[in-house]
Amino acid sequence: MFTKRGQKVLAAVLLSVMLLTTACATKAPSRFDQVQQESTQKKSGQAVVKDATQGSKLNAFFPSGGDGYNRVYTQEKKGFSEANLKKGDKVVAQLAISDTSSTPAAASKFANSSKKIGGYPAVELGKTQTSVLVNKYQVKVISKDPSFTASDRAAWIERFNLSGLAKLK
């Protein structure tokens, strides 16, 4: 009926038609596709509020190094800026300023604080973190080395330009 050559041509044509029809078929969206589309279109519930302060503006209020310490910025984004405090090659602490307008719960922990650093309400979180609230900004120092004590953290918080930060809108 068909010659060998005819069979090969017919097989090639059928294979091409099959590939073409399956490649052009539309795939039904999965349940994940729909959720992804909804979450990217939604503006509420995003991690950072629209009017949060840019991290680059917060950098101006960090203390400079000195006394054998170097400040090295590690992260900057809308509503947050962070730097490592190094002594030699060792990171001894992490310094951060965050805009709490995106995270009101972060500011609420200062409501019952009786401790003050630099005139601002302060809290100790565990044995490694000390924070103050300056208007809507949380200034935090986290010990990364056991030699960096709570009194060191308080002293470094006072080295931030807290009065300048208080004027930032």
ChimeraX commands (.cxc) that place a marker at each C-alpha (Angstrom):
marker #1 position 0.00,0.00,0.00 radius 0.5
marker #1 position 2.52,2.66,1.12 radius 0.5
marker #1 position 6.12,2.52,0.21 radius 0.5
marker #1 position 8.77,2.80,2.89 radius 0.5
marker #1 position 9.37,6.37,1.90 radius 0.5
marker #1 position 5.62,7.15,2.03 radius 0.5
marker #1 position 5.38,5.66,5.53 radius 0.5
marker #1 position 8.23,7.85,6.75 radius 0.5
marker #1 position 6.65,10.98,5.25 radius 0.5
marker #1 position 3.24,10.09,6.73 radius 0.5
marker #1 position 4.82,9.45,10.16 radius 0.5
marker #1 position 6.64,12.80,10.01 radius 0.5
marker #1 position 3.46,14.66,9.03 radius 0.5
marker #1 position 1.41,12.99,11.79 radius 0.5
marker #1 position 4.10,13.70,14.38 radius 0.5
marker #1 position 4.27,17.37,13.30 radius 0.5
marker #1 position 0.48,17.76,13.50 radius 0.5
marker #1 position 0.43,16.17,16.96 radius 0.5
marker #1 position 3.21,18.43,18.25 radius 0.5
marker #1 position 1.58,21.52,16.77 radius 0.5
marker #1 position -1.82,20.83,18.33 radius 0.5
marker #1 position -0.46,20.03,21.79 radius 0.5
marker #1 position 1.89,23.02,21.81 radius 0.5
marker #1 position -0.89,25.45,20.93 radius 0.5
marker #1 position -3.41,24.08,23.42 radius 0.5
marker #1 position -4.17,26.45,26.31 radius 0.5
marker #1 position -3.38,25.17,29.77 radius 0.5
marker #1 position -6.03,25.56,32.46 radius 0.5
marker #1 position -4.77,27.85,35.22 radius 0.5
marker #1 position -3.84,26.09,38.44 radius 0.5
marker #1 position -5.09,27.19,41.84 radius 0.5
marker #1 position -1.64,28.70,42.48 radius 0.5
marker #1 position -1.80,30.86,39.34 radius 0.5
marker #1 position -5.03,32.48,40.53 radius 0.5
marker #1 position -3.69,33.17,44.05 radius 0.5
marker #1 position -0.49,34.64,42.60 radius 0.5
marker #1 position -2.49,36.98,40.37 radius 0.5
marker #1 position -4.71,38.11,43.26 radius 0.5
marker #1 position -1.81,38.74,45.63 radius 0.5
marker #1 position 0.19,40.80,43.13 radius 0.5
marker #1 position -2.83,42.97,42.36 radius 0.5
marker #1 position -3.70,43.56,46.01 radius 0.5
marker #1 position -2.19,46.74,47.49 radius 0.5
marker #1 position -3.32,46.33,51.10 radius 0.5
marker #1 position -1.41,44.10,53.46 radius 0.5
marker #1 position 1.94,44.76,51.83 radius 0.5
marker #1 position 5.00,44.65,54.05 radius 0.5
marker #1 position 5.93,48.36,53.79 radius 0.5
marker #1 position 3.47,51.24,53.82 radius 0.5
marker #1 position 3.59,53.77,51.03 radius 0.5
marker #1 position 4.83,56.66,53.19 radius 0.5
marker #1 position 7.60,54.73,54.99 radius 0.5
marker #1 position 10.91,56.58,55.09 radius 0.5
marker #1 position 13.54,55.54,52.57 radius 0.5
marker #1 position 16.46,53.67,54.13 radius 0.5
marker #1 position 18.93,56.07,52.55 radius 0.5
marker #1 position 17.46,58.92,54.65 radius 0.5
marker #1 position 17.90,56.86,57.81 radius 0.5
marker #1 position 21.63,56.35,57.18 radius 0.5
marker #1 position 22.35,59.96,58.17 radius 0.5
marker #1 position 21.37,59.25,61.79 radius 0.5
marker #1 position 23.75,56.30,62.38 radius 0.5
marker #1 position 26.81,56.85,64.54 radius 0.5
marker #1 position 30.13,56.90,62.75 radius 0.5
marker #1 position 32.86,54.51,63.81 radius 0.5
marker #1 position 35.67,55.46,66.13 radius 0.5
marker #1 position 37.55,54.09,69.13 radius 0.5
marker #1 position 38.64,51.09,67.03 radius 0.5
marker #1 position 35.13,50.48,65.65 radius 0.5
marker #1 position 34.04,50.64,62.01 radius 0.5
marker #1 position 30.46,50.99,60.80 radius 0.5
marker #1 position 29.68,49.01,57.64 radius 0.5
marker #1 position 26.23,49.38,56.05 radius 0.5
marker #1 position 24.73,46.00,55.16 radius 0.5
marker #1 position 21.14,46.64,54.14 radius 0.5
marker #1 position 19.02,49.58,53.06 radius 0.5
marker #1 position 15.43,49.45,51.86 radius 0.5
marker #1 position 12.25,51.40,52.26 radius 0.5
marker #1 position 11.51,51.73,55.96 radius 0.5
marker #1 position 14.78,50.15,57.16 radius 0.5
marker #1 position 18.53,50.57,57.30 radius 0.5
marker #1 position 21.13,48.36,58.95 radius 0.5
marker #1 position 24.87,48.38,59.59 radius 0.5
marker #1 position 27.39,46.08,61.21 radius 0.5
marker #1 position 29.64,47.44,63.92 radius 0.5
marker #1 position 33.07,45.89,63.52 radius 0.5
marker #1 position 36.07,45.90,65.81 radius 0.5
marker #1 position 38.97,44.78,63.67 radius 0.5
marker #1 position 37.62,42.05,61.40 radius 0.5
marker #1 position 34.97,40.90,63.89 radius 0.5
marker #1 position 31.31,41.96,63.84 radius 0.5
marker #1 position 30.48,42.79,67.47 radius 0.5
marker #1 position 27.03,44.35,66.96 radius 0.5
marker #1 position 24.33,45.15,64.46 radius 0.5
marker #1 position 22.85,48.65,64.33 radius 0.5
marker #1 position 19.42,49.29,62.79 radius 0.5
marker #1 position 16.74,51.93,62.34 radius 0.5
marker #1 position 13.27,50.89,61.21 radius 0.5
marker #1 position 10.16,52.89,60.42 radius 0.5
marker #1 position 7.43,51.32,62.57 radius 0.5
marker #1 position 4.56,52.78,60.53 radius 0.5
marker #1 position 4.62,49.48,58.60 radius 0.5
marker #1 position 4.72,47.40,61.80 radius 0.5
marker #1 position 2.68,49.09,64.57 radius 0.5
marker #1 position 3.22,46.08,66.88 radius 0.5
marker #1 position 6.93,46.92,66.96 radius 0.5
marker #1 position 6.11,50.31,68.49 radius 0.5
marker #1 position 3.52,48.99,70.95 radius 0.5
marker #1 position 6.14,47.15,73.04 radius 0.5
marker #1 position 7.44,50.55,74.23 radius 0.5
marker #1 position 4.09,51.62,75.73 radius 0.5
marker #1 position 4.80,50.28,79.23 radius 0.5
marker #1 position 8.54,50.94,79.25 radius 0.5
marker #1 position 9.92,52.58,82.38 radius 0.5
marker #1 position 13.51,52.57,81.08 radius 0.5
marker #1 position 14.86,55.44,78.97 radius 0.5
marker #1 position 17.99,55.83,76.86 radius 0.5
marker #1 position 18.79,59.28,75.50 radius 0.5
marker #1 position 15.39,60.45,76.79 radius 0.5
marker #1 position 13.43,57.89,74.73 radius 0.5
marker #1 position 11.55,54.79,75.91 radius 0.5
marker #1 position 13.78,51.71,75.81 radius 0.5
marker #1 position 13.28,47.95,75.98 radius 0.5
marker #1 position 15.61,44.98,76.31 radius 0.5
marker #1 position 14.74,41.97,74.19 radius 0.5
marker #1 position 16.41,38.88,75.55 radius 0.5
marker #1 position 20.06,39.19,76.47 radius 0.5
marker #1 position 21.29,40.55,73.14 radius 0.5
marker #1 position 18.97,43.35,71.98 radius 0.5
marker #1 position 18.29,46.89,73.15 radius 0.5
marker #1 position 15.87,49.26,71.38 radius 0.5
marker #1 position 14.51,52.77,71.77 radius 0.5
marker #1 position 11.49,54.36,70.12 radius 0.5
marker #1 position 12.03,57.82,68.64 radius 0.5
marker #1 position 8.59,58.94,67.41 radius 0.5
marker #1 position 7.85,56.31,64.75 radius 0.5
marker #1 position 11.42,55.04,64.45 radius 0.5
marker #1 position 12.85,52.08,66.32 radius 0.5
marker #1 position 16.59,52.26,66.89 radius 0.5
marker #1 position 18.04,48.86,67.73 radius 0.5
marker #1 position 21.46,47.52,68.68 radius 0.5
marker #1 position 21.98,43.76,68.71 radius 0.5
marker #1 position 25.05,42.15,70.28 radius 0.5
marker #1 position 26.76,39.70,67.92 radius 0.5
marker #1 position 29.65,38.97,70.29 radius 0.5
marker #1 position 29.42,38.14,74.02 radius 0.5
marker #1 position 31.92,40.92,74.80 radius 0.5
marker #1 position 29.39,43.53,73.59 radius 0.5
marker #1 position 27.24,44.06,76.70 radius 0.5
marker #1 position 23.91,45.75,77.46 radius 0.5
marker #1 position 25.76,48.87,78.62 radius 0.5
marker #1 position 27.68,48.89,75.31 radius 0.5
marker #1 position 24.38,48.67,73.42 radius 0.5
marker #1 position 22.92,51.58,75.41 radius 0.5
marker #1 position 26.06,53.67,74.82 radius 0.5
marker #1 position 25.90,53.03,71.06 radius 0.5
marker #1 position 22.19,53.91,70.95 radius 0.5
marker #1 position 23.10,57.27,72.50 radius 0.5
marker #1 position 25.67,57.78,69.73 radius 0.5
marker #1 position 22.88,57.75,67.10 radius 0.5
marker #1 position 21.60,61.22,66.18 radius 0.5
marker #1 position 18.37,60.64,68.10 radius 0.5
marker #1 position 17.35,64.32,68.21 radius 0.5
marker #1 position 17.80,64.60,64.44 radius 0.5
marker #1 position 15.80,61.41,63.94 radius 0.5
marker #1 position 13.03,62.85,66.14 radius 0.5
marker #1 position 12.68,65.78,63.68 radius 0.5
marker #1 position 12.41,63.49,60.63 radius 0.5
marker #1 position 8.90,63.35,59.22 radius 0.5
marker link #1:1,2 radius 0.2
marker link #1:2,3 radius 0.2
marker link #1:3,4 radius 0.2
marker link #1:4,5 radius 0.2
marker link #1:5,6 radius 0.2
marker link #1:6,7 radius 0.2
marker link #1:7,8 radius 0.2
marker link #1:8,9 radius 0.2
marker link #1:9,10 radius 0.2
marker link #1:10,11 radius 0.2
marker link #1:11,12 radius 0.2
marker link #1:12,13 radius 0.2
marker link #1:13,14 radius 0.2
marker link #1:14,15 radius 0.2
marker link #1:15,16 radius 0.2
marker link #1:16,17 radius 0.2
marker link #1:17,18 radius 0.2
marker link #1:18,19 radius 0.2
marker link #1:19,20 radius 0.2
marker link #1:20,21 radius 0.2
marker link #1:21,22 radius 0.2
marker link #1:22,23 radius 0.2
marker link #1:23,24 radius 0.2
marker link #1:24,25 radius 0.2
marker link #1:25,26 radius 0.2
marker link #1:26,27 radius 0.2
marker link #1:27,28 radius 0.2
marker link #1:28,29 radius 0.2
marker link #1:29,30 radius 0.2
marker link #1:30,31 radius 0.2
marker link #1:31,32 radius 0.2
marker link #1:32,33 radius 0.2
marker link #1:33,34 radius 0.2
marker link #1:34,35 radius 0.2
marker link #1:35,36 radius 0.2
marker link #1:36,37 radius 0.2
marker link #1:37,38 radius 0.2
marker link #1:38,39 radius 0.2
marker link #1:39,40 radius 0.2
marker link #1:40,41 radius 0.2
marker link #1:41,42 radius 0.2
marker link #1:42,43 radius 0.2
marker link #1:43,44 radius 0.2
marker link #1:44,45 radius 0.2
marker link #1:45,46 radius 0.2
marker link #1:46,47 radius 0.2
marker link #1:47,48 radius 0.2
marker link #1:48,49 radius 0.2
marker link #1:49,50 radius 0.2
marker link #1:50,51 radius 0.2
marker link #1:51,52 radius 0.2
marker link #1:52,53 radius 0.2
marker link #1:53,54 radius 0.2
marker link #1:54,55 radius 0.2
marker link #1:55,56 radius 0.2
marker link #1:56,57 radius 0.2
marker link #1:57,58 radius 0.2
marker link #1:58,59 radius 0.2
marker link #1:59,60 radius 0.2
marker link #1:60,61 radius 0.2
marker link #1:61,62 radius 0.2
marker link #1:62,63 radius 0.2
marker link #1:63,64 radius 0.2
marker link #1:64,65 radius 0.2
marker link #1:65,66 radius 0.2
marker link #1:66,67 radius 0.2
marker link #1:67,68 radius 0.2
marker link #1:68,69 radius 0.2
marker link #1:69,70 radius 0.2
marker link #1:70,71 radius 0.2
marker link #1:71,72 radius 0.2
marker link #1:72,73 radius 0.2
marker link #1:73,74 radius 0.2
marker link #1:74,75 radius 0.2
marker link #1:75,76 radius 0.2
marker link #1:76,77 radius 0.2
marker link #1:77,78 radius 0.2
marker link #1:78,79 radius 0.2
marker link #1:79,80 radius 0.2
marker link #1:80,81 radius 0.2
marker link #1:81,82 radius 0.2
marker link #1:82,83 radius 0.2
marker link #1:83,84 radius 0.2
marker link #1:84,85 radius 0.2
marker link #1:85,86 radius 0.2
marker link #1:86,87 radius 0.2
marker link #1:87,88 radius 0.2
marker link #1:88,89 radius 0.2
marker link #1:89,90 radius 0.2
marker link #1:90,91 radius 0.2
marker link #1:91,92 radius 0.2
marker link #1:92,93 radius 0.2
marker link #1:93,94 radius 0.2
marker link #1:94,95 radius 0.2
marker link #1:95,96 radius 0.2
marker link #1:96,97 radius 0.2
marker link #1:97,98 radius 0.2
marker link #1:98,99 radius 0.2
marker link #1:99,100 radius 0.2
marker link #1:100,101 radius 0.2
marker link #1:101,102 radius 0.2
marker link #1:102,103 radius 0.2
marker link #1:103,104 radius 0.2
marker link #1:104,105 radius 0.2
marker link #1:105,106 radius 0.2
marker link #1:106,107 radius 0.2
marker link #1:107,108 radius 0.2
marker link #1:108,109 radius 0.2
marker link #1:109,110 radius 0.2
marker link #1:110,111 radius 0.2
marker link #1:111,112 radius 0.2
marker link #1:112,113 radius 0.2
marker link #1:113,114 radius 0.2
marker link #1:114,115 radius 0.2
marker link #1:115,116 radius 0.2
marker link #1:116,117 radius 0.2
marker link #1:117,118 radius 0.2
marker link #1:118,119 radius 0.2
marker link #1:119,120 radius 0.2
marker link #1:120,121 radius 0.2
marker link #1:121,122 radius 0.2
marker link #1:122,123 radius 0.2
marker link #1:123,124 radius 0.2
marker link #1:124,125 radius 0.2
marker link #1:125,126 radius 0.2
marker link #1:126,127 radius 0.2
marker link #1:127,128 radius 0.2
marker link #1:128,129 radius 0.2
marker link #1:129,130 radius 0.2
marker link #1:130,131 radius 0.2
marker link #1:131,132 radius 0.2
marker link #1:132,133 radius 0.2
marker link #1:133,134 radius 0.2
marker link #1:134,135 radius 0.2
marker link #1:135,136 radius 0.2
marker link #1:136,137 radius 0.2
marker link #1:137,138 radius 0.2
marker link #1:138,139 radius 0.2
marker link #1:139,140 radius 0.2
marker link #1:140,141 radius 0.2
marker link #1:141,142 radius 0.2
marker link #1:142,143 radius 0.2
marker link #1:143,144 radius 0.2
marker link #1:144,145 radius 0.2
marker link #1:145,146 radius 0.2
marker link #1:146,147 radius 0.2
marker link #1:147,148 radius 0.2
marker link #1:148,149 radius 0.2
marker link #1:149,150 radius 0.2
marker link #1:150,151 radius 0.2
marker link #1:151,152 radius 0.2
marker link #1:152,153 radius 0.2
marker link #1:153,154 radius 0.2
marker link #1:154,155 radius 0.2
marker link #1:155,156 radius 0.2
marker link #1:156,157 radius 0.2
marker link #1:157,158 radius 0.2
marker link #1:158,159 radius 0.2
marker link #1:159,160 radius 0.2
marker link #1:160,161 radius 0.2
marker link #1:161,162 radius 0.2
marker link #1:162,163 radius 0.2
marker link #1:163,164 radius 0.2
marker link #1:164,165 radius 0.2
marker link #1:165,166 radius 0.2
marker link #1:166,167 radius 0.2
marker link #1:167,168 radius 0.2
marker link #1:168,169 radius 0.2
view
